[in-house]
């Protein structure tokens, strides 16, 4: 019995869409961090997923990254600072934009991000095996429609 089955009195047919999207998302984040840690990126933890997710921070301003993650700029800057201290990224002045800063991965940051993408590809293959190619394609198609709709704005 899994943790979710043990703790939840609800059956999946009774679950609301938020939980049905959150539970797999959180499992994916935990797996990415676990595999990053196993690959030698031992300093990374779940809070760093706010930065190590699509489309990644490379070339973006801290405020944009914060908005994507649903975090305050102050909290994001602390998180960015921790990754900067660990050697995963650098913040530099945006050329010709006054005090604006932009974020760039270091070589180590690019390697960690590439590993995260590799893990996501592995997860997709596992989901295809579990759901079957047709159902997985339908799931991605439906999620794509939601992604492109005003429902997520």
N, C-alpha and C positions, 0 to 999 in steps of 0.2 A: 504494500500500500504506500502511495506517495504521500508526501507532506500535505499536498493540497487536498487529496482525497480524505486524509485523516482529519484535517482541521475544518473542512468546509461541510456544512450541513446541506448545501445546495447541490443539485445535480446540474450538469452543464446546460440542460434545457431551460433551467430557471435563471441562469446567469445573465446579467446585463452586459452589453457590448464592451463597456469600459474594462470590466474584469477579464472578459474573453480576449481582449487585446493586450492588457497589462501583463497577465500571467506569462504568456509566451515571450513577450518583450523582456521582462525581467529575467526569465530563464536564459534567453539569448545573451543578455548583458553579463550574467554570472559566468556563462560558459566562455565568452570572449575574454573576460578578465582572468579566469582560471587558466586558459590556454596561453594567454600573454605571459602570465606569471611562470608557467611551465617552460615557456620559450626563453626565459631569462629576463623578461621585463617585470621583475619582481616588485618594483616600487608602485606599480599601477594597482588601483583599487576601484571599486564600483563608482565612487563619485567622479572619477576621471572619464567615465562613459559619457558624461555631458559634453565632453570635448571630442572624444574618440568615436564619433558617430557621424553618419552621412550628413552633409558632404565633407565633413572634416573642417578643421580650422584654418588650413593653409591659405594665406592671403586675405583672411577676413579680419575685420576689426573686432576687438573684444566685445563691444556692444551688440554686434550682430550675432556673435557666438552665444552671448548671454540670452538674447531674445529667442534664438532657436531652442535653447535648453530650458527656457522658462525660468531663468534665474535673474537675480539683480546683477547689475554691472559690478557692484562691489564684491559679491560672492564669486562671480566669474573671474574677476581679476585676482582674487586669492587663489582660486583653483589654477588659473593660468600661471601664477607665480610659483606654485608648487611644482608644476610640470617644467617650468623654466629652470628652477633650482635643480631638478632631477635630470636636466639635459635633453628633454624631449622637444622643447620649442624655444623660440626667441621672439621677443616683441621688439619691433623697431618702428621708427618714424615712417609714416606714409609719405612718400615723396610729393611735395607740393600741396600738402593738406594741413598745414599748420601743426597743431599739437596732436593730430590723429595718429593712432598707433595701429600697426597691423601685426598679425601673428604668422609665424612661419615655423614649420617643422624643422628640426635638426635632422641629421642623418639618422640618429636613433629614433626620433619621432616618426620619420617616414617608414622605418623598418617596423615599428610597432603598429602603425596604421595599416601597412601592407599585411602584417600577420592577422590583424583583426578582419580584414577583407577576406583573407584565406579561410578563417574560421567561419565567416558568414557563408562562404561558398560551400563549405562542408555541411553546414546546417541545412542549406537549401537542398543539397543532395539527399540528406537524411529525411527531410520532409517529403521530398518527391518519392522516396522509397516507402515511406509510411502512408502517404495519402494517395499515391499513384500520380502519374504525370498529368492526367486530365484534371483531377481535382486540385492539384497544386497549381496548375496553370489558371484554373478558375479562381482560386483564392487570390493569386497575384493580380488577376484582372480586376476582381472586385475591390481589392485594396487600392489598386491604381486608380479606379474610379473615385473612391473616397478621397485619395490623396489629391486628385485634381479638382475636386468639388469644393464648393464654399463650406462644406461641413467641417473642414479642418482649419478654417481661417478664424 
